[in-house]
Amino acid sequence: MFGTARTEIDEQWAWADYGNCQELPDLFYNSEDEAKSLRRRKESAAKKLCGRCPVIAQCRAHALAGRELYGVWGGMTEAERHRLAGRARTG
Ligand code: SF4
């Protein structure tokens, strides 16, 4: 029947259901016009939640493999992921 079978994409994202950020998505992303001081405070708070997250390893692996450009993923900020990948920060 429709809607009962888990797709391959569902399986790939199953870890995300257990993330500490499920209820706080705004904390993990920044808008372009956000002040740098606010961005730093949000990133710091998000990284603290990541540090206690049961799926941090899966999240970080996903973000690095998928080259996620924006937001905090797996305890890493945009800038940290870009530096690791040798890319310039976009925002
Ligand atoms: S590691 Fe951080 S961004 Fe990833 S699921 Fe957990 S809380 Fe969310």
Residues whose N, C-alpha, C, O or C-beta is under 5 A from the ligand:
A	BS01	SF4	G19 N20 C21 L49 C50 C53 V55 I56 C59 V72 W73 G74 G75
